Amino acid sequence: MSESEVPQKILAVRVGRVGDTVMMTPALRALIDYYPGAGITLLTSPVGKLLLKDFHPNVREIWTWNRSGLLQPARDKRKLLSLLKANDFDRIICFDTSPRIARLFTGAGRAFDQFTGSTELKHCAKAYLDFLADICHKPVANYYNWLPVSPQASAAVAEELAKHGITGEDRVLMIHPTFSGYSPIAIRKRHAKLRKLWHPENYGQLAIRLKQEDPTLKIMMVLLPDELSFGEKIVQQSKGNVLLLKSESSFDRYKAMIKRADVMLTPDSGPMHLASALDTKVVAFFSMKDPGDCGPYMDPERFTILRSEDTGTPEKGINAISVDTVVDAVRDMLAR
């Protein structure tokens, strides 16, 4: 289509995990601003559909492609090809660099633009915004990560937490101590564990010290079934100063839990990106990865990055970061 034509029906594509989806939200907001009269369909992962539900009235449909497993990817691909034949989009904008995904649209006869990466170190979300502005011939929008939280979910979480002694007046530190794909028996994840698992004893000492300084501070975790055993170790090491809750299948509750927290302490993870999108302050561990590319995309005053590379023993991963350093960072962020 020509530059003068205004698209009325747009397909936006990003098939990925939690963090991938969240980092696309600034560009999605910009796309809605650029073409306020257009109806937008999203192609994303199943988890992306849960995250982006009720994102904006202009997002009319959300299609999914599950790329995990043996049979489901092929089934979803056939369904998508059928949907593409049945829908006439003015533009298809792909934020995913995967050639496999791009091949879905080969020969579709529609305006197709694909993000191919950045030639300089740039945050992924910012690179998406620049790419979108370039292909749409618009000024670059200035948005951070963002996700909606339903008032009903917030009210339900407030009621649930009240049963555990957490009121609306309390300051809350939320800890997410694991990472996507974590399993207590997954030896193949050894590198990820080095980069992302701070020892339970460290979390325990952190909780004890923070509670000694401020007995009114509430500390909690909301973990998936595979993560509960790790969380239980933290509770034990903290002498019961950390509340452990089980996560549920719905993201509505989890988003509302993160939104309720004053600070999220976590390694580089999907929950880190969720916290940034919910404007919850973040203290994040990083090791062997540059946060300039994939750190929290939010107001810089609302997050702190702790890197193993800033210690004398970076080969230890995030366990090179001392409890003292984390206590100071959390204390500072709670005070902001």
C-alpha positions, -999 to 999 in steps of 0.1 A, spaced: 0 0 0 11 36 -6 22 60 21 -10 80 17 -33 50 23 -44 45 59 -47 8 69 -80 -3 83 -70 -38 92 -36 -47 105 -20 -80 116 8 -76 142 30 -106 149 51 -115 179 52 -152 189 73 -156 221 75 -160 258 63 -136 285 93 -112 282 91 -112 244 55 -103 245 58 -76 271 87 -59 252 64 -56 222 37 -36 241 53 -1 236 52 -7 198 17 -20 200 6 12 218 23 32 192 6 13 164 -28 21 179 -18 58 181 -6 58 145 -38 43 132 -66 49 157 -93 38 133 -77 5 124 -88 -29 137 -58 -49 149 -54 -86 150 -25 -101 170 -6 -133 162 11 -144 194 18 -174 216 -8 -189 240 8 -171 269 8 -139 249 -29 -142 244 -34 -144 282 -12 -114 287 -27 -92 260 -63 -100 268 -82 -67 271 -51 -47 260 -72 -21 240 -106 -21 222 -88 -17 189 -73 -51 193 -102 -71 179 -88 -106 177 -58 -126 191 -46 -156 172 -21 -181 187 6 -203 174 20 -227 199 55 -236 187 61 -262 215 56 -299 212 55 -323 183 20 -320 167 6 -287 179 29 -264 159 18 -281 126 -19 -280 136 -17 -243 145 2 -235 113 -26 -251 92 -52 -232 111 -33 -199 107 -29 -204 69 -67 -209 67 -73 -178 88 -49 -158 66 -69 -168 35 -101 -158 51 -89 -124 62 -78 -95 41 -53 -74 60 -40 -41 47 -7 -45 65 12 -73 83 38 -61 107 61 -88 122 82 -80 153 96 -115 152 129 -121 134 121 -158 128 123 -168 91 99 -196 99 72 -172 110 79 -149 80 74 -178 56 37 -179 67 32 -146 48 53 -154 17 32 -147 -14 3 -133 7 1 -103 -16 -1 -79 13 22 -52 26 45 -71 49 73 -57 70 96 -77 93 119 -65 121 154 -78 113 172 -67 144 193 -37 154 228 -29 142 236 -12 175 231 -21 212 196 -10 218 168 -22 241 146 -46 223 114 -25 230 131 7 217 143 -11 186 107 -22 180 95 14 184 122 27 159 113 0 134 76 7 136 81 45 132 103 39 102 80 16 83 49 37 91 67 70 83 57 84 117 76 101 146 90 76 171 66 72 200 78 73 236 62 45 255 74 21 282 61 -15 287 25 -16 297 -2 -41 305 -37 -37 319 -49 -51 352 -86 -56 357 -102 -39 388 -119 -72 396 -86 -90 398 -71 -62 420 -100 -64 443 -98 -102 445 -61 -100 453 -66 -74 480 -92 -97 496 -69 -127 493 -39 -109 508 -59 -95 536 -64 -131 548 -26 -134 551 -24 -101 571 -14 -79 542 -35 -47 540 -36 -19 516 -14 2 538 15 -23 540 47 -21 519 52 -53 500 84 -69 486 76 -96 460 103 -121 452 104 -142 420 135 -164 425 134 -186 395 133 -184 357 113 -196 327 118 -234 323 131 -239 358 129 -274 371 147 -288 402 159 -318 381 167 -301 348 205 -305 346 205 -291 311 196 -257 327 229 -255 346 240 -224 327 207 -207 334 209 -216 370 243 -200 373 230 -169 357 196 -167 375 194 -187 407 205 -168 438 209 -193 467 179 -198 490 201 -190 520 208 -156 505 171 -149 500 165 -161 536 192 -138 550 178 -109 530 143 -114 544 155 -117 580 175 -85 577 148 -65 560 122 -76 586 146 -67 614 149 -32 600 112 -29 593 89 -55 610 59 -41 591 74 -50 557 56 -79 540 76 -103 518 59 -128 495 64 -151 465 38 -164 441 53 -196 424 43 -223 399 41 -259 411 76 -267 397 90 -237 416 74 -244 450 102 -266 464 127 -238 457 103 -214 474 99 -236 504 137 -236 509 136 -198 510 107 -198 535 127 -222 557 159 -201 554 139 -169 562 126 -185 594 91 -180 581 94 -143 572 84 -149 535 48 -158 525 46 -184 498 15 -186 476 8 -210 447 4 -194 413 -27 -201 392 -33 -206 355 -48 -172 350 -25 -142 345 -52 -119 359 -43 -128 395 -6 -128 389 -6 -94 373 -27 -80 401 -2 -95 427 27 -79 410 8 -46 407 1 -47 444 38 -51 453 59 -21 459 91 -38 447 98 -69 427 132 -87 433 140 -111 406 166 -124 381 163 -115 345 130 -132 338 94 -129 325 82 -116 359 108 -88 357 92 -76 324 57 -80 339 67 -58 368 81 -32 344 48 -32 324 28 -28 357 50 0 369 61 -20 400 96 -10 410 123 -36 402 156 -49 416 169 -73 390 199 -97 389 219 -99 357 248 -121 348 265 -128 314 238 -107 296 236 -70 288 205 -54 305 208 -26 279 192 -51 254 166 -67 276 164 -51 310 133 -35 325 119 -10 300 104 16 323 112 48 341 149 45 350 142 58 385 121 28 392 146 0 387 181 -11 398 202 -36 380 227 -58 400 253 -74 378 278 -102 386 302 -84 363 304 -56 389 318 -80 415 353 -95 418 341 -130 410 317 -128 380 323 -164 371 301 -173 401 270 -158 383 245 -139 404 257 -156 436 287 -133 433 263 -105 444 263 -102 481 234 -101 505 246 -67 517 244 -53 481 209 -66 476 197 -54 510 209 -19 501 193 -20 467 159 -32 480 160 -7 509 167 21 484 140 11 460 114 8 488 122 43 499 117 59 465 
